[in-house]
Amino acid sequence: MRLDVVSIFPEYLAPLDLSLIGKARRDGLLDLAVHDLRDFAHDRHRTVDDTPYGGGAGMVMKPGPWAEALDHVVTQGRSRDNSAVDAVPTLIIPGPGGEPFTQQIARELADEPWLAFACGRYEGIDERVYEWAGERMPVRVLSLGDYVLNGGEVAVLAMVEAIARLLPGVIGNAESLIEESHEDGLLEYPVYTKPAEWDGRAVPEVLLGGNHQAIAKWRHEQRIQRTAARRPDLLPPAAATGGLAELEERIATPADAPDLQVLTRACWAPEFARYGMFGAGEEDLETVRDGIQEWDTRVWRKDGKLLASLRVRPHPEHEATWQIGRLMVAPYLQGRGLGRELLSYAESLAPEDVRSFWLNTGAKSTENLRLYKKAGYRVRPGEGEFPGTVDLTKRRVAT
Ligand code: JD8
């Protein structure tokens, strides 16, 4: 990735020579150039600012030097090897009034081959520079947060670090990128290291037990609790306020098949990790559509996003038996009781003549098995409907 930064304080960007970003530059993963705006002001005092039209405090940055500096960035960037003759950077102009910079935007910009950053100072840059640049390259005005800085440099330092660390090879083990705050909408879990006892304070027992499933479950719950406590705004409505009632329920149609396929794969991924087989997650779109035809399939959405689903039907081989399947909750919503709600709702859809309920799940799907047993289901002896699975049944209690 090529990065260009223009500032009247180029030394402000010196921290980008350090640490992982500095190493990425030395390893050729990042081609970063910093330009001094004053090099493009040709009067004796290399003036880059002047008084604001309409009066008021402070000074405004002149358009001329900016246009010349950005022209230079484009020309110099195009002169680099294997650069297209008409290549242009995406220009990022930090400003307190800009679109909030987020992890999502960092991910988007990390896919760009060339970024340029314009660091303003004083009261800001003459507005005509934004228009001029917008006629030549994509321009995004981004804000670091709802507070006022003296210039764009600090914002550029933060944005470059947030973007560059997502580039392949910059962070040692990319694995660690997955469970970070804001990566999947949840804050990170608490971390501990030796000694196990410090200042009379112990490390949580579960972390010392080596049971990776239990550790994963504890960490996921910690992330939910922290997010609910510190950033409830990050939690989707259902999680924040509770329950399916917050979501729009509909009977699924073939149009839901693509989203259902995605949700199924997301929910079956852990199964894949356990069994090395994807089960339902391998279904192609046609099979998903057939499923929607053959079963009464329900979907729950919020702002159009598919967050949960289930399907039910009279069991084709067992008399007066209600078959329940594909109880699915979006991974980042799991652990909040929605699965329990889906199960009881699936049972409530059973016609009067049903006398028992039928489920199937992975023989090693501990969370699912715990949920179903808690709801009164018993595992039927022997292998279930599919290899590596078990069937569970429960007698219907007359209500
Ligand atoms: C660029 C000039 C200073 C801002 C008069 C103070 C970003 N989250 C953020 N807060 N502040 C900035 C930011 C501030 C800047 C410039 C970014 C260029 N200033 C101005 C308007 C009020 N002074 C920012 N990203």
Residues whose N, C-alpha, C, O or C-beta is under 5 A from the ligand:
A	BS01	JD8	P94 G95 P96 G120 R121 Y122 E123 G124 L142 S143 L144 G145 Y147 V148 L149 N150 G151 G152 A155
